[in-house]
Every structure is written in structure tokens, then in C-alpha cells.
Amino acid sequence: MTPLLQILALMRQGNWNEAHNLVQLDDSALAAWLHALLHIQEGDLEDAEYWYEKSGRHFHTRGSLDDEMDALEDMLRKQ
């Protein structure tokens, strides 16, 4: 399992702090997307929008949090 999949699993388990600490160690676009999703889960939409921009994705046209997590997981599994 890739580190980002492990971080996503932590996020799904509700281990927000641990997931947030770990995602900050990766500067890839996919990590930025995951970072954005963590901030959505937290309720911090301003930071989420910043991380969406860093990821190259569109904040205002995103799906639900569950849809976004599923899409990210699919993308990570295809790598």
C-alpha cells in the first residue's frame, strides 16, 4: 500500500491529526488533493480551497467528500 493510501485509510478511520501530519511530508499534487480533503473533513474550507488549487483540481466543482475520497483512492490504486 502506498503512503498516500495509508494516509487516506487513516482519514477514513477518523485519525485526522495523524493523517494531516503525514500528508504534509509529501509535496505531490495527489498529496495536495488529499490534504484538501482533510481540510474539508475538518470543516476548514478556506484551507481546502488553497490545497485544491495546489493540486490542480477545482474546489468549486468538487464532489461530495466521499466521492472525492473514492476518486482519489481509485487514482492511487492505478499508479
C-alpha positions in Angstrom: 0.0 0.0 0.0 1.4 3.4 -1.0 1.9 6.0 1.7 -1.0 8.2 0.4 -3.3 5.2 0.5 -2.3 4.6 4.1 -3.0 8.3 4.9 -6.3 8.0 3.2 -7.1 5.0 5.3 -6.2 6.9 8.4 -8.5 9.7 7.3 -11.4 7.3 6.7 -10.8 5.9 10.2 -11.1 9.3 11.7 -7.4 9.7 12.6 -7.4 13.3 11.3 -4.3 14.5 13.2 -2.1 11.6 12.2 -3.3 11.8 8.6 -2.7 15.5 8.5 0.8 15.2 9.9 1.8 12.6 7.4 0.3 14.2 4.3 2.5 17.3 4.9 5.6 15.1 4.2 4.6 14.7 0.5 4.6 17.6 -1.9 2.9 15.9 -4.8 -0.3 17.0 -6.5 -2.1 13.9 -5.2 -1.0 14.7 -1.6 -2.2 18.2 -2.1 -5.6 16.8 -3.1 -5.6 14.5 0.0 -4.6 17.5 2.1 -7.5 19.4 0.7 -9.9 16.6 1.6 -8.6 16.5 5.1 -9.4 20.2 5.5 -12.9 19.6 4.1 -13.4 16.8 6.6 -12.2 19.3 9.3 -14.6 22.0 8.1 -11.8 24.4 7.1 -13.0 25.3 3.6 -10.5 28.2 3.2 -7.5 25.9 3.6 -9.3 23.2 1.5 -9.6 25.6 -1.4 -5.9 26.5 -1.1 -4.9 22.8 -1.3 -7.3 22.2 -4.2 -5.5 24.9 -6.1 -2.1 23.4 -5.2 -3.4 20.0 -6.5 -4.5 21.4 -9.8 -8.1 20.5 -9.2 -11.2 22.7 -8.9 -12.6 23.4 -5.5 -16.0 24.8 -6.6 -16.8 21.8 -8.9 -15.7 19.1 -6.4 -18.0 16.2 -5.5 -19.0 15.1 -2.0 -16.2 14.3 0.4 -17.0 10.5 0.0 -17.0 10.9 -3.8 -13.7 12.7 -3.7 -12.1 10.2 -1.4 -13.3 7.3 -3.6 -11.9 9.1 -6.8 -8.6 9.7 -5.1 -8.3 6.1 -3.9 -9.1 4.8 -7.4 -6.4 7.1 -8.9 -3.9 6.0 -6.2 -4.6 2.3 -6.9 -4.0 2.7 -10.6 -0.5 4.1 -10.1 
